Amino acid sequence: MAEQRKAAEAETSKAREERGRYEQGLLQAQAVLSTQVQEYQNVDWRQLLKSDPIAYMEHKQIAEERQLQLQQTREQLGRVS
């Protein structure tokens, strides 16, 4: 009985450690994505569209992808925390 308890405690401890590493990875991803999203908030989208429509389309798509990734990362953090 004591061995089963120790094994269960070891598994619980291991799961907590893995969860903590996963949460740290999500926090790091959130920090990077937040910075990238903020950089795109400073873009003058109308001016970019007028001056370079192709670059506008490319950057707009990237900005939207980063925003979505940030949202998904925050949602995942909410589930883990």
C-alpha positions in Angstrom: 0.0 0.0 0.0 2.8 2.4 0.8 4.5 1.7 -2.4 1.4 2.4 -4.4 1.1 5.7 -2.5 4.7 6.6 -3.3 4.2 5.8 -6.9 1.0 7.9 -7.1 2.8 10.8 -5.4 5.7 10.5 -7.9 3.3 10.5 -10.8 1.5 13.5 -9.4 4.8 15.4 -8.9 5.9 14.5 -12.4 2.6 15.8 -13.9 2.9 19.0 -11.9 6.5 19.6 -13.3 5.4 18.9 -16.8 2.4 21.3 -16.4 4.7 23.9 -15.0 7.1 23.6 -18.0 4.2 23.8 -20.4 2.8 26.9 -18.7 6.3 28.5 -18.8 6.4 27.8 -22.6 3.0 29.4 -23.0 4.1 32.4 -21.0 7.1 32.9 -23.2 5.1 32.5 -26.4 2.6 35.0 -25.0 5.4 37.5 -24.4 6.8 37.1 -27.9 3.4 37.3 -29.6 2.4 40.3 -27.5 5.5 42.2 -28.7 4.8 41.2 -32.3 1.1 42.3 -32.1 2.1 45.6 -30.6 4.5 46.2 -33.4 1.7 45.8 -35.9 -0.5 48.2 -34.0 1.9 51.0 -34.9 1.5 50.4 -38.7 -0.3 53.0 -40.7 -2.4 50.5 -42.6 -4.0 53.0 -45.0 -0.7 54.5 -46.0 0.8 51.0 -46.5 -2.2 50.0 -48.7 -1.7 53.1 -50.8 2.0 52.8 -51.1 2.5 49.0 -51.4 -0.7 46.9 -51.7 1.2 43.7 -51.8 3.1 44.4 -48.6 -0.1 45.5 -47.1 -1.7 42.2 -47.8 1.3 40.2 -46.5 1.7 42.2 -43.3 -2.1 42.3 -42.6 -2.2 38.6 -42.9 0.7 38.2 -40.5 -0.8 40.6 -38.1 -4.1 38.8 -38.0 -2.3 35.4 -37.6 -0.2 36.7 -34.7 -3.4 38.2 -33.0 -5.1 34.8 -33.4 -2.1 33.0 -32.0 -2.0 35.3 -29.0 -5.6 34.8 -28.3 -5.2 31.0 -28.5 -2.2 31.1 -26.2 -4.1 33.2 -23.7 -7.0 30.7 -23.8 -4.7 27.8 -23.3 -3.0 29.6 -20.4 -6.5 30.0 -18.8 -7.0 26.3 -19.1 -3.7 25.4 -17.6 -3.7 28.0 -14.7 
